[in-house]
Amino acid sequence: MLKLPKLDIRIIIRLDSLITLEMTGSPKELASKLSITERSVYNYIAFMKQELKAPIKYNYQRTSYLYFEDWDFKFNEK
């Protein structure tokens, strides 16, 4: 099991949106967009891949993280 510091669901939701749109930019640019550190970007991506089973990869030609298979993150508020 991945041991990470506390993660903010709002950042995961925003990250999912940017990945879906293939508009993350480089990890450094993504960190700036999310107002977190670059190290935190890697932690969030690792969490999403390992714990949420998100099929994420980095595309160097597009300079963006993307989903390489159909995948949909849902967070339902009650």
Residue, then its C-alpha position, 0 to 999 in steps of 0.5 A: m500500500l502506498k503511504l502518502p501524506k494527506l491528499d486533497i480531494r479537490i486537487i484530485i478532481r482538478l487533476d482528473s479534469l486536466i488529464t481528461l482534457e490533456m492539458t496538464g503540461s509538464p509536471k512543473e507546469l502542473a504543479s503551478k496550475l494546482s498550487i502544489t509542489e512538483r513532488s506533490v504532483y508525483n504523489y498525486i499521480a502515484f496515488m491515482k495510478q495505484e489506489l484508484k487504478a487510473p490508467i495514467k501515462y505521460n505523453y512527451q509529444r503532447t507534454s501532458y499526462l493522459y488516460f491511455e484507456d477509458w476511465d472515469f473518476k466520479f466523486n458523488e456529493k450527497 
